[in-house]
């Protein structure tokens, strides 16, 4: 069997199992098994495929058709141009979240020291991306899940050692365990925001991700309320809070921001026009 035949066979297996886009995923899995960049597979299509690599590819394809996420099978996924280790127990980085990083970088001038706090840090993709692109900043990344925390520390060590401080802690418990790290110039979070009742209807792949990284409480807004009630004291006057939200949550989250006393509140749309990030500023003076 050639490499090209192995890729085509895998794509057919994935398509028959309801996985799509099957051709793309087959190339990703084949690249990992054959030790080649996916872009090089067409150039090696007529090369003989090592039997052990074909066997491994078949096993991965079977796991994929059983619903295991592609990213977990690969063990790594790209976010903001950086490679992040991912696996069972941690939320998979998604392109939508890159808008949150864009908005943060716009508010962090290059080469100017600043302190940033990320809540619900997961794999560390947001914290590391900010630290890599704003090396003068120091970032604290808080994560509750011990399983996710292992990926967080691994990714920080690999990509932003010395610039991101990982902290094992619970957003809902408040900032006491951060010690003297506060105040912060910027507070970021992509918290769980899916209403609890919607979780059973998620795709089988998403249901393999940790529920604690998805479940936003009965209305999906539990963590936004907790951030505004318990964490704004960590912001410097004039500092900003930026959060990712789910589709249709913009008005509700903006109302939570207003009630908490934030000003200059704005909703930022993603490339599909969906309001995906809410920004608010802590006033310099009480209103």
C-alpha angles and dihedrals in degrees: 000000000000126000090251092053091049091052093049092047091050092049090053091050092050093047091050088052092054096254118143146227079026098177093052094047092046090055092049093051093043092050090055093047097045095040094238135122109258089239090061097053094091090054091053096041094116095044117108114262117232108243093228090053091049090050092051091047090053092052092049091049090053091051090048094052087050088062104264109145117255090231092057091050092051093044092218138062134184122244125173089350093304129110116240127190110233136172145138111336100032132085114252113243112247133202092239089067092060087078089065090055091047090053092047094050091050088059095046111070114218116262093009115118115240138159120235131189123200119194122203090017098177111174091002093246095136096042094047094045091052092046094048094050096039103037093172090065126089115214130199114202119198121198130168103196115085090207093053091042090063090058091043094055092043094052094044091051090050099044112019110016112173093014101071124052112203116211126189105220148117123261089209092058096060134235104299094107093058091077114195095345093106145117103068131193093211133027118198133183142167095187129178105283109164113113109248092238091058096057096088090056096056120111117275090249094054090047088061089063118087112284091215089064091053108034110095096176129258095322100022092247102093096108096045089057091047092050092052094043099044111020110042088085086071092061123092115234105275091025121132137233117210124184136174115232139191125253111285096017099098100099094045095049092046088053090052089051092050093048089052091056099254118148138198088043115183139171118222119206125219123227090279091056094251114139099245108160129045119201128193135170129220107232119247088224129027113262 
